[in-house]
Amino acid sequence: MLNPQGHRITRLFPGIHYAWIIIVIAGIMHMAGGSVRQAFGVLVVPLQQDMGWSPASISLGYALGSIVGAALAPLSGIATDRFGARKVILSGILFFFFGAIITGVADQVWHLWVSYGIFLGVAQACFSVPILTAANSWFRTRLGVGVGLLQAAHGLGPAVMAILLSALIAALTWQTAFWLIGVVASAVMVGLMLFFRNAPSDVGLRPYGAPLTDPVGKSVDMAAEKLRAKAYLMSMQGTNAFRQLVGVHFLGCVGHAIVIIYIIPIAVEAGVNVVSAAGILSALMGVSVLTRFLTPVVADYLGAKRAMATMFVLQGLPVLMLFWTQELWQFYLFAVIFGIGYGGEGSAFPIINRQYFGRGPMGRSFGWQQAGAGTGMAVGGWIGGVLYVISGSYDVTVILSVLASVAGAALILTMPPTAKLLIPNWEDALSPNISPEAPRPIPAGD
């Protein structure tokens, strides 16, 4: 049995700081819980063929899920700051389970809108914000490495899921595939939550890299924590960078949502069979693992602004290749080139937040940025199907993807340098009875 502080659990992993265990757990959570939504493109062609639904009506389920996730992301951030990441994630597992099961019994398109649009949308909000918030709280140094590993897992999950889901659909049915995924993935995630802790103080530790002079833990005054979170959020919202990061996340997600949802239908339209087309998406996600890991590491040491702008350009310009891509090998070449930029496009957001805003209750900040991301995924994920119905091709959609990513790079370049904290004195407005945290590390410069 664990003691009330959960100290015994750290002895299961002697010699390893528990921050790295949290990263492993969070990475598997990303792979198990988030991959089904990211691999949605695998479903488009089977549902067209089996159910006779149009790409626009199918992709509306994905878009609704992104909208729901975006709308609830700020609330997820508030709940994470108030109740802790663990409780919010457990709620997400419940919604994930029912979302997958309902998808498996869908026989009308609106059932898909409910399962993906509501249940998996809620699950997405309950996973993305708490996982990033928890990772941020466990590291004083080497946050880039921790986030890089977490983001790499986020890319590896859809790479595996695209192939697995395609194989299950081919061998069984898409309904059975979702039942299996719902049961197995939910069981894995519940098991992981037995070892997940919100903060180092929960297991009697300091954050990774914290000096030995820092206290191991402190009693939590919920009223004081609420005031701190409110002061931190108000300070962040007073900066242009806060609003710009929401816009950057939106534009980046519009750019890549179009590709990850419609690359399979585009390839099938060019004559590639469905299973091979699923391999293109898997290859794209697999390549992204490398830059998902490297970009936060580089951003942590050299500054996030230039690293992110570079990856936005590398995500946008390769999409132009789709205008002349016809053969299977050409699609795989595109997947490799696009995957480089796609992997690095969003993986450095926790780093640039730390460099701009220092250390504080990050749930609300990540929540608003995830709202921008979810809205972008909704726009990109749905508009491709609409434009296809209108124009009869994906050409306009491809152009939109390029423009969104390049616009995101341009917006990043207008942001302040990351060499100096934007809100160094945010705790000054607090009562003297509410003690500030330890001094913050000096951010990397741009």
C-alpha positions as CSV (number, residue, x, y, z in Angstrom):
1,M,0.0,0.0,0.0
2,L,1.1,3.6,-0.6
3,N,1.3,6.1,2.2
4,P,-0.9,9.2,1.9
5,Q,1.9,11.1,0.0
6,G,2.5,8.1,-2.3
7,H,6.2,8.0,-1.4
8,R,6.5,4.2,-1.7
9,I,5.8,4.4,-5.4
10,T,9.2,6.1,-6.1
11,R,11.0,3.0,-4.8
12,L,9.6,1.0,-7.7
13,F,12.0,2.9,-9.9
14,P,15.3,3.3,-8.0
15,G,17.9,5.6,-9.5
16,I,15.4,7.3,-11.9
17,H,13.9,10.6,-11.1
18,Y,10.1,10.2,-11.1
19,A,9.8,13.1,-13.6
20,W,11.0,10.7,-16.3
21,I,8.4,8.1,-15.2
22,I,5.7,10.8,-15.6
23,I,7.0,11.5,-19.1
24,V,6.7,7.8,-20.0
25,I,3.2,7.6,-18.6
26,A,2.1,10.8,-20.3
27,G,3.7,9.6,-23.6
28,I,1.8,6.3,-23.5
29,M,-1.4,8.2,-22.6
30,H,-0.9,10.3,-25.8
31,M,-0.3,7.1,-27.8
32,A,-3.3,5.3,-26.4
33,G,-5.8,8.1,-26.0
34,G,-5.0,10.6,-28.8
35,S,-4.0,8.4,-31.7
36,V,-7.6,7.5,-32.7
37,R,-8.4,11.1,-33.5
38,Q,-5.1,11.7,-35.3
39,A,-5.6,8.6,-37.4
40,F,-9.1,9.7,-38.4
41,G,-8.1,9.9,-42.1
42,V,-8.1,6.0,-42.2
43,L,-11.8,6.1,-41.7
44,V,-12.8,8.4,-44.6
45,V,-12.6,5.9,-47.5
46,P,-14.1,2.9,-45.7
47,L,-17.1,5.0,-44.5
48,Q,-17.5,6.3,-48.0
49,Q,-17.5,2.8,-49.5
50,D,-19.5,1.0,-46.8
51,M,-22.0,3.6,-45.7
52,G,-22.2,5.9,-48.7
53,W,-21.5,9.0,-46.6
54,S,-19.7,12.0,-48.3
55,P,-16.3,13.2,-47.2
56,A,-17.8,16.4,-45.9
57,S,-20.3,14.6,-43.6
58,I,-17.6,12.2,-42.4
59,S,-15.1,14.9,-41.7
60,L,-17.7,16.9,-39.8
61,G,-17.4,14.4,-37.0
62,Y,-13.7,15.1,-36.7
63,A,-14.4,18.9,-37.0
64,L,-17.0,18.8,-34.2
65,G,-14.6,16.9,-32.0
66,S,-12.0,19.5,-32.6
67,I,-14.5,22.3,-31.8
68,V,-15.6,20.6,-28.6
69,G,-12.1,20.0,-27.6
70,A,-11.2,23.6,-28.3
71,A,-14.2,25.0,-26.4
72,L,-13.5,22.8,-23.4
73,A,-9.7,23.3,-23.4
74,P,-9.8,26.5,-21.2
75,L,-12.2,24.8,-18.8
76,S,-9.8,21.8,-18.7
77,G,-7.0,24.1,-17.9
78,I,-9.0,25.6,-15.0
79,A,-10.0,22.2,-13.7
80,T,-6.3,21.1,-13.9
81,D,-5.1,24.0,-11.9
82,R,-7.9,23.5,-9.3
83,F,-8.3,19.7,-9.0
84,G,-5.0,18.4,-10.5
85,A,-4.2,16.7,-13.8
86,R,-4.9,13.1,-12.6
87,K,-8.6,13.7,-12.0
88,V,-9.1,15.5,-15.3
89,I,-7.3,12.7,-17.2
90,L,-9.4,10.0,-15.5
91,S,-12.5,11.8,-16.7
92,G,-11.1,11.8,-20.2
93,I,-10.6,8.1,-20.1
94,L,-14.3,7.6,-19.4
95,F,-15.3,9.8,-22.4
96,F,-12.7,8.1,-24.6
97,F,-14.2,4.6,-23.8
98,F,-17.7,5.6,-24.6
99,G,-16.6,7.5,-27.7
100,A,-14.9,4.4,-29.1
101,I,-17.8,2.1,-28.3
102,I,-20.4,4.4,-29.8
103,T,-18.3,4.7,-33.0
104,G,-18.4,0.9,-33.2
105,V,-22.2,0.8,-33.2
106,A,-22.7,3.8,-35.6
107,D,-25.0,3.1,-38.5
108,Q,-26.0,6.7,-39.3
109,V,-23.6,9.6,-39.9
110,W,-24.9,11.6,-36.9
111,H,-23.8,8.8,-34.6
112,L,-20.3,9.5,-35.8
113,W,-20.8,13.2,-35.0
114,V,-21.8,12.2,-31.4
115,S,-19.0,9.7,-30.8
116,Y,-16.2,11.7,-32.4
117,G,-17.8,15.1,-32.0
118,I,-18.8,15.0,-28.4
119,F,-17.2,12.1,-26.5
120,L,-13.8,12.0,-28.2
121,G,-13.8,15.8,-28.3
122,V,-14.2,15.9,-24.5
123,A,-11.6,13.3,-24.1
124,Q,-9.1,15.3,-26.2
125,A,-9.6,18.3,-23.9
126,C,-9.2,16.1,-20.8
127,F,-5.9,14.7,-22.1
128,S,-4.0,17.4,-23.9
129,V,-4.0,20.2,-21.3
130,P,-3.4,18.2,-18.1
131,I,-0.6,16.2,-19.7
132,L,1.3,19.2,-20.8
133,T,0.7,21.0,-17.5
134,A,1.9,18.1,-15.5
135,A,5.0,17.7,-17.6
136,N,5.8,21.4,-17.1
137,S,5.5,21.1,-13.3
138,W,7.9,18.2,-13.0
139,F,10.9,19.8,-14.6
140,R,13.0,22.8,-13.5
141,T,15.7,22.0,-16.1
142,R,15.8,19.8,-19.2
143,L,12.2,20.6,-19.9
144,G,13.0,20.5,-23.6
145,V,14.2,16.8,-23.4
146,G,11.1,15.8,-21.4
147,V,8.7,17.6,-23.7
148,G,10.6,16.2,-26.7
149,L,10.1,12.7,-25.5
150,L,6.4,13.4,-24.8
151,Q,5.9,14.9,-28.3
152,A,7.7,12.0,-29.9
153,A,5.3,9.6,-28.4
154,H,2.5,11.8,-29.6
155,G,3.7,11.3,-33.1
156,L,4.5,7.6,-32.8
157,G,1.0,6.8,-31.6
158,P,-0.8,7.9,-34.7
159,A,1.9,6.3,-36.9
160,V,1.2,2.9,-35.3
161,M,-2.6,3.5,-35.0
162,A,-3.0,4.3,-38.7
163,I,-1.5,0.9,-39.7
164,L,-3.2,-1.0,-36.9
165,L,-6.6,0.6,-37.5
166,S,-6.3,0.0,-41.3
167,A,-5.3,-3.7,-40.7
168,L,-8.1,-4.3,-38.2
169,I,-10.7,-2.8,-40.6
170,A,-9.4,-4.9,-43.4
171,A,-9.3,-8.1,-41.3
172,L,-12.5,-7.5,-39.3
173,T,-14.8,-4.5,-39.7
174,W,-14.4,-0.9,-38.7
175,Q,-17.0,-1.4,-36.0
176,T,-15.1,-4.3,-34.3
177,A,-11.9,-2.4,-34.6
178,F,-13.2,0.5,-32.5
179,W,-14.6,-1.8,-29.9
180,L,-11.2,-3.5,-29.5
181,I,-9.4,-0.1,-29.4
182,G,-11.9,1.3,-26.9
183,V,-11.6,-1.6,-24.4
184,V,-7.8,-2.2,-24.7
185,A,-6.7,1.4,-24.7
186,S,-9.0,2.4,-21.8
187,A,-7.7,-0.5,-19.7
188,V,-4.1,0.5,-20.4
189,M,-4.8,4.1,-19.5
190,V,-6.6,3.3,-16.2
191,G,-3.6,1.1,-15.3
192,L,-1.2,3.9,-16.0
193,M,-3.1,6.3,-13.7
194,L,-2.2,4.1,-10.7
195,F,1.4,5.5,-11.1
196,F,0.6,9.0,-12.3
197,R,1.1,11.9,-9.9
198,N,0.3,15.6,-10.4
199,A,3.4,17.2,-8.9
200,P,6.7,16.2,-7.4
201,S,5.5,17.1,-3.9
202,D,2.9,14.3,-4.2
203,V,5.8,11.7,-3.9
204,G,8.1,13.7,-1.7
205,L,10.4,15.0,-4.4
206,R,11.7,18.2,-5.9
207,P,11.2,18.9,-9.6
208,Y,13.9,17.6,-11.8
209,G,16.9,19.9,-11.7
210,A,15.6,21.9,-8.7
211,P,18.4,23.0,-6.2
212,L,18.6,21.1,-3.0
213,T,17.8,24.3,-1.1
214,D,14.2,24.2,-2.5
215,P,11.6,22.6,-0.1
216,V,10.6,19.1,-1.0
217,G,6.9,20.0,-0.7
218,K,4.5,22.4,1.0
219,S,1.0,22.3,2.3
220,V,-1.4,23.5,-0.4
221,D,-3.6,26.5,0.5
222,M,-6.3,26.1,-2.2
223,A,-7.5,29.7,-1.8
224,A,-3.9,31.0,-2.2
225,E,-3.4,28.7,-5.2
226,K,-6.5,30.1,-6.8
227,L,-5.3,33.6,-6.3
228,R,-1.9,32.8,-7.8
229,A,-3.5,31.1,-10.8
230,K,-5.7,34.2,-11.4
231,A,-2.8,36.6,-11.1
232,Y,-0.7,34.6,-13.4
233,L,-3.4,34.3,-16.1
234,M,-4.2,38.0,-15.9
235,S,-0.5,38.9,-16.3
236,M,-0.2,36.5,-19.3
237,Q,-3.4,37.9,-20.9
238,G,-2.0,41.3,-20.7
239,T,0.7,40.4,-23.2
240,N,0.4,40.3,-27.0
241,A,2.4,37.1,-27.0
242,F,-0.4,35.3,-25.2
243,R,-2.9,36.1,-27.9
244,Q,-0.4,35.5,-30.7
245,L,0.4,32.0,-29.5
246,V,-3.3,31.2,-29.7
247,G,-3.3,32.4,-33.3
248,V,-0.1,30.6,-34.1
249,H,-1.5,27.3,-32.8
250,F,-4.7,27.9,-34.9
251,L,-2.8,28.5,-38.2
252,G,-0.4,25.6,-37.7
253,C,-3.3,23.2,-37.0
254,V,-5.2,24.3,-40.0
255,G,-2.2,23.6,-42.1
256,H,-1.5,20.1,-40.9
257,A,-5.1,19.0,-40.2
258,I,-5.8,19.2,-44.0
259,V,-3.0,16.9,-44.7
260,I,-3.5,14.3,-42.0
261,I,-7.2,14.0,-42.7
262,Y,-7.1,14.1,-46.5
263,I,-3.8,12.5,-47.6
264,I,-5.4,9.1,-47.7
265,P,-8.4,10.2,-49.9
266,I,-6.0,12.2,-52.1
267,A,-3.8,9.1,-52.6
268,V,-6.8,6.8,-53.2
269,E,-8.1,9.3,-55.8
270,A,-4.7,9.0,-57.5
271,G,-5.0,5.2,-57.7
272,V,-3.3,4.0,-54.5
273,N,-5.1,1.2,-52.6
274,V,-6.5,2.0,-49.2
275,V,-4.0,-0.1,-47.1
276,S,-1.0,1.5,-48.9
277,A,-2.5,4.9,-48.5
278,A,-2.8,4.3,-44.8
279,G,0.9,3.5,-44.8
280,I,1.5,7.1,-46.2
281,L,-0.1,8.6,-43.1
282,S,1.8,6.1,-40.9
283,A,5.1,7.1,-42.6
284,L,4.3,10.8,-42.1
285,M,3.6,10.4,-38.4
286,G,6.6,8.1,-38.0
287,V,9.0,10.7,-39.5
288,S,7.5,13.4,-37.3
289,V,8.7,11.6,-34.2
290,L,12.3,12.8,-34.9
291,T,11.5,16.5,-35.0
292,R,8.9,16.2,-32.3
293,F,11.8,15.2,-30.0
294,L,14.5,17.5,-31.4
295,T,12.6,20.7,-31.8
296,P,11.8,21.2,-28.1
297,V,15.4,20.3,-27.2
298,V,16.8,22.9,-29.7
299,A,14.2,25.4,-28.6
300,D,15.1,25.0,-24.9
301,Y,18.8,25.7,-25.5
302,L,18.7,28.2,-28.5
303,G,15.3,29.8,-28.1
304,A,11.9,28.7,-29.4
305,K,10.9,31.5,-31.7
306,R,13.3,30.7,-34.6
307,A,12.9,27.0,-34.2
308,M,9.2,27.2,-34.5
309,A,9.1,29.6,-37.4
310,T,11.5,27.2,-39.3
311,M,9.3,24.2,-38.7
312,F,6.1,26.1,-39.8
313,V,7.8,26.8,-43.2
314,L,9.0,23.2,-43.5
315,Q,5.4,22.1,-42.8
316,G,3.8,24.5,-45.3
317,L,5.9,24.5,-48.5
318,P,6.2,20.7,-49.0
319,V,2.4,20.5,-49.4
320,L,2.8,22.0,-52.8
321,M,4.3,18.6,-53.9
322,L,0.8,17.2,-53.8
323,F,0.0,19.0,-57.1
324,W,2.3,16.6,-59.0
325,T,2.4,13.6,-56.7
326,Q,0.7,10.5,-58.4
327,E,2.8,7.4,-57.7
328,L,3.0,5.6,-54.4
329,W,6.7,6.3,-54.0
330,Q,6.1,10.0,-54.5
331,F,3.5,10.0,-51.8
332,Y,6.0,8.3,-49.4
333,L,8.6,10.9,-50.4
334,F,6.1,13.7,-49.6
335,A,5.3,12.0,-46.3
336,V,9.0,12.0,-45.3
337,I,9.5,15.7,-46.2
338,F,6.3,16.9,-44.8
339,G,6.7,14.9,-41.6
340,I,9.9,16.8,-40.7
341,G,8.1,20.1,-40.5
342,Y,4.9,18.7,-39.1
343,G,6.7,17.1,-36.2
344,G,8.4,20.3,-35.1
345,E,5.5,22.7,-35.8
346,G,3.7,22.3,-32.4
347,S,6.2,20.5,-30.2
348,A,7.9,23.6,-28.8
349,F,4.8,25.3,-27.4
350,P,5.5,24.3,-23.8
351,I,9.1,25.7,-24.2
352,I,8.1,29.0,-25.6
353,N,5.5,29.4,-22.8
354,R,8.2,28.8,-20.2
355,Q,10.6,31.3,-22.0
356,Y,7.9,34.0,-22.2
357,F,6.0,33.5,-18.9
358,G,8.4,31.7,-16.5
359,R,7.0,29.1,-14.1
360,G,3.4,29.4,-12.7
361,P,0.0,27.6,-13.0
362,M,0.1,26.8,-16.7
363,G,-3.2,25.0,-17.1
364,R,-5.2,28.1,-18.2
365,S,-2.4,29.2,-20.6
366,F,-2.2,25.8,-22.3
367,G,-6.0,25.6,-22.3
368,W,-6.4,28.8,-24.3
369,Q,-3.7,27.7,-26.7
370,Q,-5.3,24.3,-27.1
371,A,-8.5,26.1,-27.9
372,G,-6.8,27.8,-30.8
373,A,-5.3,24.4,-31.9
374,G,-8.6,22.6,-31.7
375,T,-10.4,25.3,-33.7
376,G,-7.7,25.1,-36.3
377,M,-8.0,21.3,-36.5
378,A,-11.7,21.7,-36.9
379,V,-11.4,24.2,-39.7
380,G,-8.7,22.2,-41.5
381,G,-10.3,18.9,-40.9
382,W,-13.8,19.9,-42.2
383,I,-13.1,22.4,-45.0
384,G,-11.3,19.9,-47.2
385,G,-14.4,17.8,-47.5
386,V,-16.6,20.9,-48.2
387,L,-14.2,22.3,-50.8
388,Y,-14.0,18.8,-52.4
389,V,-17.8,18.7,-52.8
390,I,-17.8,22.2,-54.2
391,S,-14.9,22.0,-56.6
392,G,-14.6,18.2,-57.2
393,S,-10.9,18.2,-56.2
394,Y,-8.6,18.9,-53.3
395,D,-6.5,21.5,-55.1
396,V,-8.0,24.5,-53.2
397,T,-7.6,22.7,-49.9
398,V,-3.9,22.1,-50.6
399,I,-3.4,25.8,-51.3
400,L,-5.2,26.7,-48.0
401,S,-2.8,24.3,-46.1
402,V,0.2,26.0,-47.5
403,L,-1.1,29.5,-46.8
404,A,-2.0,28.7,-43.2
405,S,1.4,27.3,-42.3
406,V,3.3,30.1,-43.9
407,A,1.1,32.7,-42.2
408,G,1.8,31.0,-38.9
409,A,5.6,31.3,-39.5
410,A,5.1,35.0,-40.3
411,L,3.1,35.6,-37.1
412,I,5.8,33.9,-35.0
413,L,8.5,36.2,-36.5
414,T,6.5,39.2,-35.3
415,M,6.5,38.0,-31.7
416,P,9.0,39.3,-29.0
417,P,12.4,37.7,-28.5
418,T,12.4,34.9,-25.9
419,A,15.6,36.1,-24.2
420,K,13.6,38.0,-21.5
421,L,10.6,37.0,-19.4
422,L,7.5,39.0,-20.4
423,I,6.0,38.9,-16.9
424,P,8.9,38.7,-14.5
425,N,7.0,40.4,-11.6
426,W,3.6,38.8,-11.9
427,E,3.6,37.8,-8.3
428,D,4.0,41.3,-7.0
429,A,0.3,41.9,-7.1
430,L,-0.3,39.0,-4.6
431,S,-0.7,39.4,-0.9
432,P,2.6,39.2,1.1
433,N,1.1,36.2,2.8
434,I,1.2,34.2,-0.4
435,S,4.8,33.2,-0.9
436,P,6.3,33.3,-4.4
437,E,8.0,30.3,-5.9
438,A,11.8,29.9,-6.1
439,P,13.7,32.1,-8.6
440,R,13.0,31.2,-12.2
441,P,15.7,30.0,-14.6
442,I,17.0,32.4,-17.3
443,P,15.2,31.6,-20.6
444,A,17.1,30.9,-23.8
445,G,17.5,33.7,-26.2
446,D,16.4,34.3,-29.8
